[in-house]
Amino acid sequence: MADFSMPSRNVLIIGIGLLMMVLGFVLMLGGGSSDPNVFNPEMFNARRLVVSPIIIVAGVGVIIWGIMRKPRDEEHQA
């Protein structure tokens, strides 16, 4: 990765942020009903309404940090 403009540590941080976002969207899955006349209260639980959006926003923050992070000199030369 000598010709790449971003050090490998920053790419790793961005990858971790992307995985956090995917985890947040996976946690948001489910809770629906195949019958539109049946109400499923599982759709409004705390995992889908609180935890997963927090994980998604944290993943976006980690990605921004990975992009903006300034590498140390010894890290960039490797």
N, C-alpha and C positions, 0 to 999 in steps of 0.2 A: 504494500500500500504506500509505496514511496511517492507516487505521483498523485495520490488522492489528497484533496484539499483538507480533509478532516482526519484527525488522528483516530486510531482504532478504538481507543477508549471512549471517544465521543460516539462512535458508531455503535458500540456496545450499549451505551446509556440510551441511545435512541431506540435500539432494539428492545431493551427492557421496558421503555415507555410504551412501545407498540404492543408488547405482550400484556401490559397492564390494561390497555384499552380493550384488547380482545377479551381478556378475562371479565372486564366490566360488562361488555355486551353479552357474553355468555351467561353471566349471572342475571341479566335482564330477561333472558328467554323464558318462555312458558307462561302458564297461568291463564291461558285463553280457554275458550270453550268451542267445541265444534258445532254446538247448537246455539244459534243466536238468541233463543228464548230462555236460555238457562244462564243465570248469573253465577260467576265463579269468584268468590271473595279472595281467592289465592292470588289474583291479579294485583291486588293492592297491598301486598305484604312489604315489610321493611327492607328485605333484600332487594326487591325491584325498585322501590321508590327512594331509598336512602343510600344503601351500600354501593350498588352498582354505579350510580352517577358520581359518587365521590371517587371511586376507583378510576372511572373514565377521566374525570377532571384532573386527578393526580397523574394519570398517564400522560395527558397533554402537557402538564407542568414538567414532567420528567423529560419529555421530548424537547420542549423549549429549552430546558436547562442543558440538555445534551448538545443542542445546536449552538447555544450561546457560550458554553463553557470554553474558557481560554486555556489551551494546553500549556503545561510547564515546558521549559526549554528542553530538559532531558527527555521528556516524553515525546516531543515532536521530532527529535532527531533519530529516534529508534526506527 
